[in-house]
């Protein structure tokens, strides 16, 4: 089973011929000949009309290309007005990697999940801060800066801490990161 968006894209592309009778190159050639020329949404709709599934149509229409380069996804999250927040993100990553060699980042368009065997935390830039969401037992009562989280990237995220400076990645944050990490086995 693919573990990253890039691996998923590669697996779907590799299996196109088996699943549809055409390779990715054959689908692209057919779209160039008979489908819309440049509009990603129109190309996606046309591919769906040809019987392709959502993910395959997104890949062939270019809708999932950003996932092929995780570093670009992170760069885009911390661009423009959010550029000053990047050191906070880096401080969270540094703390997370101290937990174990099995910590992996899996960037998405708007946030970065931190994985072990499964997601244990997410890091998401907001306008003026970075939220770190933790996958903890719902029964854990918020204390200190820890609050309940809603809609923070993954349904598994139950709690969060808001960070406005790299210095905010302190013992409290590290303690909650470790608790989330330890539960992700």
C-alpha positions as CSV (number, residue, x, y, z in Angstrom):
1,X,0.0,0.0,0.0
2,X,1.4,3.4,-0.9
3,X,2.7,5.5,2.0
4,X,3.1,8.9,0.5
5,X,1.1,10.9,-2.0
6,X,3.9,10.5,-4.5
7,X,3.9,6.7,-4.1
8,X,0.1,6.7,-4.6
9,X,0.4,8.7,-7.8
10,X,3.1,6.3,-9.0
11,X,1.0,3.2,-8.2
12,X,-2.2,4.6,-9.9
13,X,-0.2,5.6,-13.0
14,X,1.6,2.2,-13.1
15,X,-1.8,0.3,-12.9
16,X,-3.6,2.4,-15.4
17,X,-3.1,0.0,-18.3
18,X,-4.3,-3.0,-16.2
19,X,-7.3,-1.1,-14.9
20,X,-8.3,0.9,-18.0
21,X,-6.6,-0.8,-21.0
22,X,-4.5,2.3,-21.7
23,X,-1.2,3.6,-20.2
24,X,-0.9,7.1,-18.8
25,X,0.9,8.2,-22.0
26,X,-2.0,6.7,-24.1
27,X,-4.6,8.6,-22.0
28,X,-2.6,11.9,-22.4
29,X,-2.4,11.4,-26.2
30,X,-6.1,10.6,-26.4
31,X,-6.9,13.7,-24.3
32,X,-4.6,15.9,-26.5
33,X,-6.5,14.6,-29.6
34,X,-10.1,14.5,-28.4
35,X,-10.3,16.2,-25.0
36,X,-10.0,19.8,-23.7
37,X,-6.6,21.3,-24.3
38,X,-5.6,23.4,-21.3
39,X,-8.3,23.7,-18.6
40,X,-7.5,21.3,-15.7
41,X,-11.1,21.2,-14.5
42,X,-12.4,20.5,-18.1
43,X,-9.7,17.8,-18.6
44,X,-10.7,16.2,-15.3
45,X,-14.4,16.2,-16.2
46,X,-13.6,14.7,-19.7
47,X,-11.5,11.9,-18.2
48,X,-14.2,11.1,-15.7
49,X,-16.7,10.9,-18.6
50,X,-14.3,8.4,-20.2
51,X,-14.7,6.2,-17.1
52,X,-11.6,7.0,-15.1
53,X,-11.8,7.2,-11.4
54,X,-11.3,10.4,-9.4
55,X,-7.6,9.9,-8.5
56,X,-6.6,8.7,-12.0
57,X,-8.5,11.7,-13.6
58,X,-6.8,14.1,-11.1
59,X,-3.4,12.7,-11.9
60,X,-3.8,12.8,-15.7
61,X,-5.3,16.3,-15.6
62,X,-2.4,17.6,-13.5
63,X,-4.4,18.1,-10.3
64,X,-2.1,16.1,-8.1
65,X,1.3,17.2,-9.5
66,X,2.2,19.2,-6.4
67,X,2.2,16.0,-4.3
68,X,5.1,14.7,-6.4
69,X,7.4,17.3,-4.8
70,X,6.8,17.5,-1.0
71,X,9.4,20.2,-0.5
72,X,7.4,22.5,-2.9
73,X,4.2,21.9,-0.9
74,X,6.0,23.0,2.3
75,X,7.5,26.0,0.6
76,X,4.1,27.0,-0.7
77,X,2.6,26.8,2.8
78,X,5.2,29.2,4.1
79,X,5.3,31.6,1.3
80,X,4.2,35.3,1.2
81,X,2.8,36.6,4.4
82,X,3.4,33.2,6.1
83,X,7.1,33.2,5.4
84,X,8.0,34.4,8.9
85,X,6.2,31.3,10.3
86,X,8.7,28.9,8.7
87,X,11.1,28.9,11.7
88,X,8.3,27.7,13.9
89,X,7.6,24.8,11.5
90,X,11.3,23.9,11.5
91,X,11.4,24.0,15.4
92,X,8.5,21.6,15.5
93,X,10.2,19.2,13.0
94,X,13.4,19.3,15.1
95,X,11.5,18.4,18.2
96,X,9.6,15.6,16.4
97,X,12.7,14.0,14.9
98,X,14.2,13.8,18.4
99,X,11.4,11.4,19.3
100,X,12.6,8.6,17.0
101,X,14.2,7.8,13.7
102,X,10.8,6.6,12.4
103,X,9.3,10.1,12.3
104,X,8.3,11.1,8.7
105,X,6.7,14.2,7.3
106,X,4.0,13.7,4.7
107,X,3.3,17.2,3.3
108,X,-0.2,18.0,1.9
109,X,-1.3,21.3,0.4
110,X,-2.3,23.0,3.6
111,X,-0.6,21.1,6.4
112,X,2.1,18.5,7.2
113,X,1.2,15.3,8.9
114,X,3.9,13.7,11.1
115,X,3.8,9.9,10.9
116,X,5.2,7.0,12.7
117,X,3.2,3.9,12.0
118,X,0.3,6.3,11.6
119,X,-0.3,10.1,11.9
120,X,0.5,11.3,15.4
121,X,0.5,15.1,14.8
122,X,-0.1,17.7,12.1
123,X,1.6,21.1,11.6
124,X,-0.5,23.8,9.9
125,X,0.3,27.4,9.3
126,X,-2.5,29.9,10.0
127,X,-2.3,33.7,9.3
128,X,-0.2,34.7,12.3
129,X,0.7,31.4,13.9
130,X,1.4,27.7,13.4
131,X,-1.0,25.2,14.9
132,X,0.3,21.8,16.0
133,X,-2.4,19.2,16.3
134,X,-2.0,16.1,18.3
135,X,-3.7,12.7,17.9
136,X,-4.4,11.9,21.5
137,X,-7.1,10.0,23.3
138,X,-10.3,12.1,23.3
139,X,-10.6,11.6,27.0
140,X,-7.5,13.7,27.7
141,X,-8.5,17.0,29.3
142,X,-6.9,20.1,27.9
143,X,-4.4,21.8,30.3
144,X,-2.0,24.7,29.8
145,X,-1.9,25.8,26.2
146,X,-3.4,22.5,25.0
147,X,-6.9,23.0,23.7
148,X,-9.4,20.8,21.8
149,X,-9.0,20.8,18.1
150,X,-11.6,20.8,15.3
151,X,-10.9,20.4,11.6
152,X,-7.2,20.5,11.8
153,X,-6.2,18.4,8.8
154,X,-7.0,14.9,10.0
155,X,-10.1,13.6,11.8
156,X,-7.7,11.9,14.2
157,X,-6.4,15.2,15.6
158,X,-8.1,15.8,18.9
159,X,-6.0,18.6,20.5
160,X,-3.8,21.5,19.5
161,X,-1.4,24.1,20.7
162,X,-1.0,27.5,18.9
163,X,2.6,28.6,18.3
164,X,3.6,32.1,17.5
165,X,7.4,31.8,17.9
166,X,10.0,29.0,17.7
167,X,10.5,29.5,21.4
168,X,6.9,28.2,21.9
169,X,8.2,24.7,21.0
170,X,9.0,24.1,24.6
171,X,8.8,21.3,27.1
172,X,5.0,21.4,27.1
173,X,4.9,20.9,23.3
174,X,7.5,18.2,23.4
175,X,5.6,16.4,26.1
176,X,2.4,16.3,24.0
177,X,4.3,15.4,20.9
178,X,5.9,12.5,22.7
179,X,2.5,11.3,24.1
180,X,1.0,11.4,20.5
181,X,4.1,9.7,19.1
182,X,3.9,6.9,21.7
183,X,0.3,6.3,20.9
184,X,0.9,6.0,17.2
185,X,2.1,2.3,17.1
